[in-house]
Amino acid sequence: MKREVINIIKIGGKTIDHEEKLDRFLNSFSRVPGQKILIHGGGILANQIGEKMGVVTKFHEGRRITNAETLELVTMVYGGLINKKIVAKLQSQNVNAIGLSGADANLLTAEKRVVKTIDYGFAGDIQKVNNDLLQNLLSQNLTPVICPITHDGKGQLLNTNGDTIAMTIACALQSQFEVNLWLCFDKKGVLLDIKDEESIIPQLNPSTYAELLSKSLIHEGMKPKLENAFRALESGVSKIRIGSADDIDLAIANEKTGTLICA
């Protein structure tokens, strides 16, 4: 029996922080047929607001280090301003969107990341996805819009990488749906040369990825995205692409854009 297709799409700050880009993406997203889930980040806007508040942002290998002040900042910006703006804009496109954090209806339970070499502060590693909730929302023709804030079930909010959330939800739903996972960012795909916008790698498999890593040809900020993509592949997610958020409905229709993650 053929399973229903669901598109799980993640967008980042460089789409969100520019009104015209966001409007273009959401207009395109509204035309994606069938079931869909949108996961968003919002790093640049959080940084800008943080600067005004005197909150210094630190990163390590593309991941935000979240102290108590930063957690308050990202919760306000991701879970409040950005999430509700996206939901309101989707409603104007006749998409019945519902904005969620991981704490809402216990959607995403996480635990604070164990300190190894780097202390990421209040960063959360997901432990459980509430599949029943997602399927219930989807059955009511609601489109979940999920911000990158999770919780530990004990009252503590946690900041969690948006690509990781997208990957984890894709893995959780792959037994019920044919899942297409799209990790969108500001480039057309994974680049062989960060200075050359056209040096797109059309396909990446684990061995090619390992080879490029050994030659230091993978940009630091791209590593978390690729690691999540390969974890999704290992868990049975059938289609994974990394590329631009532009014209996502057409990208989904022709399946020829960006970088395909394959075995």
N, C-alpha and C positions, 0 to 999 in steps of 0.2 A: 504494500500500500504506500503510495507516494505521500510524503509528509509535506505539510504546509511550510512555505518559505518565510523566514523572518530575517529582516535586515537590521543588524545592530551596528550603529554608526557612532563613532566618537569624534568630536571636534575639540579643538584647542583654542588658546587665547588669541591667536593671530586672526582667527575668523571672528571670534566673539567681540573683540575690542574695536573692530571697525564696523560701524553701523551698516554701511553699504554692503560689505562682505557678508555680514550676518544675515541681512535681509535677502541677499541673493541666495545664500545657502538654504535658508528656511523656506523660501519660495520653491527651490528645487526639491528639498526634503519633503515638502507637502505633496509633491507629485510622485514620490516613491510609492508604488502600489503595495497593497497587502499589509501585513503586520510589520511594525518597526518600533525600535527603541532608540532613543537618542541619549548619549552620555556626553557631558561637557566638562571641560576644565575651565580655565580663565586666568592663567598665570600673570599676563601682562597687566590687566586691570587690577588684580590684587596687589601687584608690586607698586603700581601708581598710587593707589589709595593708601597702601602701607607707608609710602614715602611721606604723604601728607600727614599721616598719623605718627610718624617717627618710628615705624616698625621696620627694622632692617631685615631684608630677606636674604637667606643663604641657601645655596644649592650644592649638591654633590652628585656628580655624574647624571645631571639632568633631573634629579629628584630634590624637592624642596625639603629643607630641614625645618621642622615645625615645633617651635617652642610655644609656651602658653599664649603669648601675645599674638603670634602668627596664627595659631589655631582660631582665636577669636576673629581675626581678620578674615581668614579664608571661609569661615563659617558664614560670616555676614555677606561676603562678596559672592561666594559660590552658591550657597544655599538660599540666599536672599535675592540680591540685585540681579545677578546673571540668570539664575534659574527662573525667576518669575518673569523677567523680561522675555526670555525665550518662550515660555508658556503663553504669555499674552500675544506675542507675535504669531505663534502657531494657531492660536484660536482665531486670529484675523484671517488665517489661510484655510479656515474650516477643518483644521486638525484638532480633534478633541484631546488636547494634551493635558497631562497631570504631572506636576512637578514633585519630585521626591528626593529626599536624602536617604542614606542607608538606615537612619533611625526610624523613618516613617514606616509604620506597619511592620517594623522589624525586617526591612528589606535586605539589608546587608550587615551581618554581624562580623566584626573584625577583632583582632587583638593587637595591642601596642607592639610595634616591632621590637624584637629583642636586640639589645645593643651588642654588636660584634666589634668591628673596627670603627664604625661611624655611628654616632647617636643621632638618629633621625627625629628624636623627640616624639611628639604625638602623631606619629605616622602609623597607619593601620594596615595590617595584612589580613585580607578577607578570609574568614573561616566558613561562612555559610551564606547561601543565597536563598531567599524565600521564593522558591519556584511557584508555589501555590498562589501567592499574591500576584506575581507577574502574569501568570496564566489567567487568573481571574480578571485582572485589569484588561488584558488583551482581548479576552472573550467579550468584554463590554465595549469593544472598539475604542478603548482609551489608548493613547500613545504615551508611555512613560518617558519623562525627561528627567534624567538622574544626574545629580551633582556629585562631586567627588568627596563627600563627607559620609563617613560610616560611624558605627558606634560599637562599644564592647559589650553591650547588654547589662552593664553595671552603672550606666549614667554618664560614661565618658565618651565624648565625641572624638573622632579621629580623622585625620586628613589622609586620603588614600588616592594614589595615582589613578587618573581617569582611564588610561589605557589598561591598567590592571583590572579595573571595574568592568570595562567592556569585555576583556578577555574572559573574566570569571563568569559573567552573565552568559556569554556565548557558550562556554563549556557547560554551564548548568542547564541550558535550554536545548543542547544539541541532541538529547535523547527524544525530545518531543517535536522538534522542528528541524528543517533543513536550514542551517544557520549560515548567513553571509555576514562576516565581520569586516567592517571598514574602519581602519584607523587613519583618520584624516589629519593633515597638518598643512603647513604653508608651502610645501614643495610638491612637485608633480609625482614624486616617488622617492625611494631610497636612492641617493646619489653616490656614484663612485667617486666623484670629485665635488666637494661641497661648494667650490667656486664656479662650477659649471652646471647651470640649471637643467641642461639637456642630457647630462650624463646619468640618465635614469637606468637603474638595474631592473630589467623587465621581470626577472624571476630570481628568487633566493631560496636555496635549500640549506639544511643544516651544515653540510660540508663546505659549501661556498661561503656561508656566513663565517664559519670558523677560520677559513683561509683569509678572508678580508680582515677579520679581527686581528689575526696574527701579523698582518702587514700594516696595522693601524689605519685602515682605510674606512672604518666606520666611525662617524662622528659621535662624540660622547653623548650628546643629547638624543641620539637615535637608538642607543643601546637598550634602554628600558622598553621602548616601543617594539623593537625586534624580539626581545626576550619574551614579551607577552604574546606576540604573534606566534612564535614557535611553541610556546606552551599550549596555546589554543589548538594548534595543529596536532600536537601530541595527544590532546584530549578528544580528537575526533571532529573538530570544527572543519567543515568541508571546504569553505572558500574564505580566504583571508587576503585582503589587499591593503596596502599602505600607499596613500597618495593625497592629492589635493581634494579639498572640500568643494571645489567649484563644480557646478552642474552634476551633483551626485546622482540625480535620477538617470541622467544619460550614461554616467559611468557604470551604474548598476545594470543598465539595459545592455550595454555592449561588452562589458567585462574585459576591456582591453587597456584600461588606463592604470597608472600606478605600478607598484611592484607586487607581483603575486608571490605569496609565501607558500611554498610547496615542499613535499617530502623528497 
